[in-house]
Amino acid sequence: MIITFPQNLRDMIAKEGDEFPHVEFSLASGAEQEFFKVHMFIPTAISASDGITYNSVNLGAVGAVAQTTTAAQSRVGRAAGLSGDKKASTADLISNVTKAFKTKAGAALGEAATIFELKSGLVVNPYTTQNFDGVTIRSFAFNFKLIPTSAEEARDIHRIENQFRKYMYPKNLGAGALKYPPTFRIRFMIGERENKYLPRIIQCYLTNMVATANSTGNAYHKNDDLGASPTELDLNLTFQEVRAITRDDLYGEGAGYIYSDDRENDGHVVGEQVDAQEAVRYTGNVARDTVKTLGTGATGE
């Protein structure tokens, strides 16, 4: 089943010839039949923040050897004890320079070098380079203002809010074990197709949710069997992708810059889903191993 908000979203899509854009939320892993797909209007200010982290590394003398010409390497090599052998490889030079610095250097050499730099105004090029460290895991924020125009839309808003809240949490399996929360799949749609002008998002966990009732007033709809529903709800959702992505997650193996259609590998494996009895065995084994590690001699069996 699909919940749409507003309710006339289906008609808007059909009327525009499948050209009305919207966003779809569904469960990807750990899916349960109780969860309905949610289709809503696309809120304003959708952004994708992509980030790569690098660390600065000073290569120093090793960098100097690796980047100098053959003639210069020969001079450095003679100073490092290679007898001016121009055929020596960069690896040989690096090895011998390192060895020379280790045997001849030390605190005295460092102090002498500092004094020389101060007097001459010359310093050794540190050969600073950037070292690739990793990919930043992306987050996506959706800020909805939901204002029902009917009692049925008020119930839909209530279901949407509580579906997101329910499935952002882990499930208690007993015996101290928790089952991973399910992952969400978010797709920007144009009719039944993905809208590739908007970000492609791999599977996500819902990491933060803020629901604010009646932010601009204090009115409620008529009482029903659940109570009195607020006349508006601000729903702010933050999702984080399950892992760091690579270029292949977005564009596949082909050339070009159009997002891939492949959704088979947009998640990660968190292990086999277990039942309550397996959870008891697992936590029991962990407790037993912990006791053994602490050296108490108990087995926990």
Sequence and secondary structure as in RCSB ss.txt:
>XXXX:A:sequence
MIITFPQNLRDMIAKEGDEFPHVEFSLASGAEQEFFKVHMFIPTAISASDGITYNSVNLGAVGAVAQTTTAAQSR
VGRAAGLSGDKKASTADLISNVTKAFKTKAGAALGEAATIFELKSGLVVNPYTTQNFDGVTIRSFAFNFKLIPTS
AEEARDIHRIENQFRKYMYPKNLGAGALKYPPTFRIRFMIGERENKYLPRIIQCYLTNMVATANSTGNAYHKNDD
LGASPTELDLNLTFQEVRAITRDDLYGEGAGYIYSDDRENDGHVVGEQVDAQEAVRYTGNVARDTVKTLGTGATG
E
>XXXX:A:secstr
 EEEESTTHHHHHHHTTS  EEEEEEEEES  TT  EEEE   S       EEEEEEE HHHHHHHHS HHHHHH
HHHHTTSTT TT  HHHHHHHHHHHHHHH SHHHHHHHHHHHHHH       EEEEEEEE   EEEEEEEE  SS
HHHHHHHHHHHHHHHHHTS EEEETTEEE   EEEEEEEETTEE TTS     EEEEEEEEEE SS   B    S
S   BS EEEEEEEEESS   HHHHH SSSSSS     TTSS        HHHHHHHHHHHHHHHHHHTT     
 
